[in-house]
Amino acid sequence: MVQHIVVVGAGVIGSAIALKAQERGARVTLVDAGAARASDASFGWINASFYLSEDHFRLRSEGLEAYRRLSRDLDLPLTRAGCLSWEFAGEELARVHGELTGLGYPVERVDAARMADLEPALQGAPEEGLLFQTEAVAEPAALVRALGAAALARGARAIRGVAVTGLVMSGDRVSGVDTTAGRIEADMVVVAAGTASEAVLRSAGIALPMLPRPAYILETPPRPRMLNRVLATTGGEVRQRADGVIVMPTSAAHQRDDAAALEDAPGEAADAALARLQEVLPQAGRDWAQVRLAHRPMPADGLPVIGAAAPGVYAATMHSGLTLAAITGELAAQEICEGPSNTSTAMLAQFRPQRFA
């Protein structure tokens, strides 16, 4: 009998799981409320140079490899642009370089002259930085559309504009979802609803505490081509899209930002971010076209949540979902359709939802 899987949330994580589960022979229904998704407002940087533990590093590093595998099958809006970073200096830079080298991650220390060759538009660059050649960028909304379309092309179905209001229990097992348009029965429910995952799981008595982590992402009007890769600077992270638009979180340290609230108004935050960028990239200008508010899905300890949360329900919620979507899709679909393997058990042991029970 074909297993019917309902995936709650059609962001990058839900779409990746839906695609891989459908490929494994399941019958998948994506249910999406249609509200603003964290995926759509993501910065778009796919990397493993940021990590919170060795297990987290391994998962993120394998995420890059999973995108390579996925790219062999799909035409994804993804570019292996690399990253030039000078978030750190002196002893801290040496420490980060040593740790990543010890973990086997491709990283190179580069001096000011090399940075000028790599990014000629830079002015006032520091004496030293780190180069991550294997890191990538993706256009978030386009990536979500590509994964969702691929899932539907393989036979999945999508119900959009309908919110899940709770999980349905049959005895001690989740057997479907209640929605604003009625009940949907399922053999397995995957909760990949980003910041809404906490409330959906709570309806069945499952704990997944989340932290508030709002962020602004600004976009400029199109500019002449001036950047070749992601820059991770002391003033913020920045990249340039193929259409010339410069994209930048307004926080000076977006990946490490632990603010629970945004103190500045959107326009003020964007102005301040572009003023910082002016110090190293004057050609970027000080005009911005739009600012997006993103609510990043952040479990209480900062680490991903991936795994069976109770009989009949599987949870997949994390930041950065964009970095981890491809590997989460592979591992979650395998566990849901066939059960845990030695590989998935080893890779996901530290990220199971039971740690919050």
C-alpha positions as CSV (number, residue, x, y, z in Angstrom):
1,M,0.0,0.0,0.0
2,V,1.4,3.4,-1.0
3,Q,2.0,5.6,2.1
4,H,0.1,8.9,2.0
5,I,2.3,11.7,3.5
6,V,0.9,15.2,4.2
7,V,3.7,17.8,4.4
8,V,2.7,20.9,6.3
9,G,4.5,23.9,4.8
10,A,5.7,24.4,1.2
11,G,8.9,26.4,2.0
12,V,12.3,25.1,1.0
13,I,12.3,22.3,3.6
14,G,8.8,21.1,3.0
15,S,9.2,21.2,-0.8
16,A,12.5,19.3,-0.6
17,I,11.0,16.5,1.6
18,A,7.9,16.3,-0.6
19,L,10.1,15.9,-3.7
20,K,12.3,13.2,-2.2
21,A,9.4,11.3,-0.6
22,Q,7.5,11.3,-3.9
23,E,10.5,10.0,-5.7
24,R,10.6,7.1,-3.1
25,G,7.1,6.1,-4.1
26,A,5.0,7.8,-1.5
27,R,1.8,9.7,-2.3
28,V,2.5,13.3,-1.1
29,T,0.2,16.2,-0.4
30,L,1.7,19.6,0.3
31,V,-0.5,21.9,2.4
32,D,0.6,25.5,2.6
33,A,-1.2,28.5,4.1
34,G,0.2,30.9,1.6
35,A,1.5,33.3,4.2
36,A,5.0,34.9,3.9
37,R,7.6,32.1,4.3
38,A,11.0,32.5,5.8
39,S,12.5,30.8,2.7
40,D,11.3,33.6,0.5
41,A,13.1,36.3,2.5
42,S,16.3,34.3,3.0
43,F,19.7,35.9,2.2
44,G,20.5,32.9,0.0
45,W,23.9,31.8,1.2
46,I,24.6,28.1,1.4
47,N,27.6,27.3,3.5
48,A,29.2,25.3,6.3
49,S,31.7,27.9,7.4
50,F,29.2,28.9,10.1
51,Y,28.3,26.1,12.5
52,L,27.4,25.6,16.2
53,S,29.0,22.1,16.8
54,E,31.0,19.5,15.0
55,D,27.7,17.6,14.3
56,H,26.2,20.8,13.0
57,F,29.2,21.3,10.7
58,R,29.0,17.8,9.3
59,L,25.3,18.2,8.5
60,R,25.9,21.6,6.8
61,S,28.9,20.3,4.9
62,E,26.9,17.3,3.7
63,G,24.2,19.9,2.7
64,L,26.6,21.3,0.1
65,E,27.2,17.8,-1.3
66,A,23.5,17.1,-1.3
67,Y,22.9,20.2,-3.5
68,R,25.5,18.8,-5.9
69,R,23.6,15.6,-6.2
70,L,20.3,17.4,-6.5
71,S,21.7,19.7,-9.2
72,R,22.4,16.7,-11.4
73,D,18.7,16.0,-11.6
74,L,17.2,19.5,-11.5
75,D,18.0,22.8,-13.0
76,L,18.3,24.8,-9.8
77,P,18.7,28.6,-9.4
78,L,22.0,28.0,-7.6
79,T,25.5,29.3,-8.2
80,R,28.7,28.1,-6.7
81,A,30.0,31.6,-6.2
82,G,32.1,31.1,-3.2
83,C,32.6,33.5,-0.3
84,L,35.2,36.0,0.8
85,S,35.1,36.7,4.5
86,W,36.7,39.1,6.9
87,E,34.3,38.9,9.8
88,F,37.3,37.9,11.9
89,A,40.8,39.3,12.2
90,G,44.1,38.4,13.9
91,E,44.1,35.5,16.3
92,E,40.3,34.9,15.8
93,L,40.8,34.6,12.0
94,A,43.7,32.2,12.6
95,R,41.5,30.2,15.0
96,V,38.6,29.9,12.6
97,H,41.0,28.9,9.8
98,G,42.6,26.3,11.9
99,E,39.3,24.8,13.1
100,L,37.8,24.6,9.6
101,T,41.1,23.1,8.2
102,G,41.0,20.5,10.9
103,L,37.5,19.6,10.0
104,G,38.6,19.2,6.3
105,Y,36.6,22.2,5.0
106,P,38.1,24.0,2.0
107,V,39.4,27.3,3.3
108,E,42.3,29.6,2.2
109,R,43.8,32.5,4.0
110,V,44.2,35.4,1.5
111,D,46.0,38.7,1.8
112,A,44.8,42.2,0.7
113,A,46.4,41.8,-2.8
114,R,44.6,38.5,-3.4
115,M,41.3,40.0,-2.2
116,A,41.7,42.9,-4.6
117,D,42.3,40.4,-7.5
118,L,39.2,38.4,-6.4
119,E,36.9,41.5,-5.9
120,P,38.3,44.5,-7.8
121,A,35.5,46.8,-6.7
122,L,36.5,46.6,-3.0
123,Q,38.1,49.6,-1.4
124,G,39.7,49.6,2.0
125,A,39.7,45.9,2.4
126,P,41.5,44.5,5.4
127,E,45.0,42.9,5.3
128,E,43.7,39.4,5.5
129,G,40.6,37.3,5.0
130,L,39.3,33.8,4.4
131,L,38.2,32.4,1.0
132,F,35.6,29.6,0.8
133,Q,35.6,28.5,-2.8
134,T,33.0,25.8,-2.6
135,E,30.1,27.8,-1.0
136,A,27.1,28.6,-3.0
137,V,24.2,31.1,-3.3
138,A,20.6,30.4,-4.3
139,E,17.7,32.6,-5.2
140,P,15.4,31.6,-2.4
141,A,11.9,32.1,-3.8
142,A,13.0,30.6,-7.2
143,L,14.5,27.6,-5.4
144,V,11.3,26.9,-3.5
145,R,9.3,27.1,-6.8
146,A,11.8,24.7,-8.5
147,L,11.6,22.1,-5.8
148,G,7.8,22.4,-5.5
149,A,7.4,22.1,-9.3
150,A,9.6,19.1,-9.4
151,A,7.6,17.4,-6.7
152,L,4.3,18.1,-8.5
153,A,5.8,16.9,-11.8
154,R,6.6,13.6,-10.1
155,G,3.0,13.2,-8.9
156,A,2.7,15.1,-5.6
157,R,-0.3,17.3,-5.0
158,A,-0.5,20.8,-3.4
159,I,-3.2,22.5,-1.5
160,R,-2.4,26.2,-1.2
161,G,-4.1,29.0,0.7
162,V,-5.3,26.6,3.4
163,A,-3.9,26.7,6.9
164,V,-3.4,23.7,9.1
165,T,-5.1,24.3,12.5
166,G,-3.9,21.2,14.3
167,L,-2.9,17.5,14.2
168,V,-5.5,14.8,14.3
169,M,-5.0,12.0,16.9
170,S,-6.3,8.4,16.6
171,G,-5.4,6.8,19.9
172,D,-1.8,7.6,20.5
173,R,-1.0,8.2,16.8
174,V,-1.2,11.3,14.5
175,S,-3.5,10.3,11.6
176,G,-3.9,13.6,9.7
177,V,-4.4,17.3,10.0
178,D,-7.3,19.6,10.5
179,T,-7.3,22.6,8.2
180,T,-9.4,25.7,7.6
181,A,-10.9,23.8,4.7
182,G,-11.5,20.5,6.5
183,R,-9.7,17.4,7.6
184,I,-7.0,15.5,5.6
185,E,-6.1,12.0,6.6
186,A,-2.6,10.7,6.3
187,D,-0.3,7.8,7.2
188,M,2.4,10.3,8.1
189,V,2.4,14.1,8.7
190,V,5.6,16.1,8.2
191,V,5.6,19.4,10.0
192,A,7.9,21.7,8.1
193,A,6.0,24.9,8.8
194,G,8.9,27.1,9.9
195,T,8.0,29.4,12.8
196,A,4.4,27.9,12.8
197,S,5.8,24.4,13.6
198,E,5.7,25.0,17.3
199,A,1.9,25.7,17.4
200,V,1.1,22.8,15.0
201,L,3.1,20.3,17.1
202,R,1.7,21.7,20.3
203,S,-1.8,20.7,19.2
204,A,-0.7,17.1,19.7
205,G,1.1,17.8,22.9
206,I,4.6,17.8,21.3
207,A,7.1,20.3,22.5
208,L,9.2,22.3,20.1
209,P,10.2,25.6,21.7
210,M,11.2,28.3,19.2
211,L,13.1,31.5,19.6
212,P,12.0,34.8,18.0
213,R,14.6,35.7,15.5
214,P,13.3,38.5,13.2
215,A,15.5,40.0,10.5
216,Y,15.4,42.6,7.7
217,I,16.8,41.7,4.3
218,L,17.3,44.7,2.0
219,E,17.5,44.9,-1.8
220,T,18.9,47.8,-3.8
221,P,17.9,48.9,-7.3
222,P,19.9,47.0,-10.0
223,R,23.6,48.1,-10.0
224,P,26.4,47.5,-12.6
225,R,28.2,44.2,-11.9
226,M,30.6,44.7,-9.0
227,L,30.6,41.5,-6.9
228,N,31.6,38.0,-7.9
229,R,30.9,36.1,-4.6
230,V,29.3,36.5,-1.2
231,L,31.1,38.9,1.1
232,A,31.0,38.3,4.8
233,T,32.4,41.6,6.2
234,T,32.5,43.2,9.7
235,G,29.7,45.4,8.5
236,G,27.4,42.7,7.2
237,E,26.9,40.0,4.6
238,V,26.3,41.0,1.0
239,R,25.9,39.5,-2.4
240,Q,24.8,40.6,-5.9
241,R,22.2,38.8,-7.9
242,A,22.4,38.1,-11.6
243,D,20.0,41.0,-12.3
244,G,22.4,43.5,-10.5
245,V,20.4,43.8,-7.3
246,I,22.5,43.8,-4.1
247,V,21.1,41.8,-1.3
248,M,22.1,42.4,2.3
249,P,20.7,41.5,5.8
250,T,20.7,44.7,7.9
251,S,22.3,43.0,10.9
252,A,26.1,43.3,10.9
253,A,26.4,39.6,11.8
254,H,23.3,38.0,10.4
255,Q,24.2,34.3,11.0
256,R,25.2,35.0,14.6
257,D,22.5,37.5,15.3
258,D,20.5,36.5,18.4
259,A,18.3,39.6,18.8
260,A,14.7,38.7,19.8
261,A,13.4,42.0,18.5
262,L,14.2,44.6,15.9
263,E,15.0,47.9,17.4
264,D,15.1,50.1,14.2
265,A,12.4,50.7,11.7
266,P,13.0,49.0,8.4
267,G,14.1,52.1,6.5
268,E,16.5,53.1,9.3
269,A,18.0,49.7,9.5
270,A,18.5,49.6,5.7
271,D,20.1,53.0,5.7
272,A,22.5,52.0,8.4
273,A,23.5,48.8,6.7
274,L,24.2,50.5,3.4
275,A,26.3,53.1,5.2
276,R,28.4,50.3,6.6
277,L,28.7,48.8,3.2
278,Q,29.9,52.1,1.7
279,E,33.1,51.8,3.7
280,V,34.3,48.9,1.5
281,L,32.0,49.1,-1.6
282,P,31.2,52.7,-2.4
283,Q,29.7,51.8,-5.8
284,A,26.9,50.1,-4.0
285,G,25.3,53.4,-3.3
286,R,23.0,54.3,-0.4
287,D,19.6,53.8,-2.1
288,W,17.5,50.7,-1.4
289,A,14.5,49.5,-3.3
290,Q,12.8,47.2,-0.7
291,V,13.2,45.7,2.7
292,R,11.7,42.3,3.7
293,L,10.9,41.2,7.2
294,A,12.0,37.6,7.8
295,H,11.1,35.5,10.8
296,R,13.8,32.8,10.9
297,P,12.7,29.4,12.3
298,M,15.0,29.0,15.3
299,P,14.6,26.1,17.7
300,A,15.4,27.0,21.3
301,D,19.0,25.7,21.2
302,G,19.7,27.1,17.8
303,L,20.2,23.6,16.2
304,P,18.0,21.9,13.6
305,V,15.1,19.7,14.5
306,I,14.8,16.7,12.2
307,G,13.1,13.4,13.1
308,A,10.1,11.5,14.2
309,A,8.4,13.5,17.0
310,A,5.7,11.0,17.9
311,P,3.9,8.1,16.1
312,G,2.7,9.4,12.8
313,V,4.4,12.8,12.8
314,Y,7.9,13.9,11.6
315,A,9.3,17.4,12.4
316,A,11.7,19.3,10.2
317,T,12.4,22.9,11.4
318,M,15.6,24.8,11.3
319,H,17.7,27.8,10.4
320,S,19.3,27.9,7.9
321,G,16.7,25.9,6.0
322,L,18.2,27.0,2.7
323,T,21.6,25.5,3.5
324,L,20.1,22.3,4.9
325,A,17.2,21.7,2.5
326,A,18.8,19.3,0.1
327,I,20.3,17.0,2.8
328,T,17.1,17.2,5.0
329,G,15.0,16.2,2.0
330,E,17.2,13.1,1.4
331,L,17.4,12.0,5.0
332,A,13.9,12.7,6.1
333,A,12.3,11.1,3.0
334,Q,14.4,8.0,3.6
335,E,13.5,7.8,7.2
336,I,9.8,8.4,6.6
337,C,9.5,6.0,3.7
338,E,11.9,3.2,4.7
339,G,12.9,3.9,8.3
340,P,16.2,5.2,9.8
341,S,19.5,3.9,8.4
342,N,22.9,3.8,10.0
343,T,23.8,7.0,8.0
344,S,20.7,9.0,9.0
345,T,20.9,7.9,12.6
346,A,24.5,9.0,12.9
347,M,24.0,12.3,11.1
348,L,20.8,13.3,12.9
349,A,21.3,11.9,16.4
350,Q,22.0,15.3,17.9
351,F,19.0,17.0,16.1
352,R,16.0,14.8,17.2
353,P,12.9,16.6,18.6
354,Q,13.0,14.4,21.7
355,R,15.6,16.7,23.2
356,F,12.8,19.1,24.0
357,A,10.5,16.5,25.5
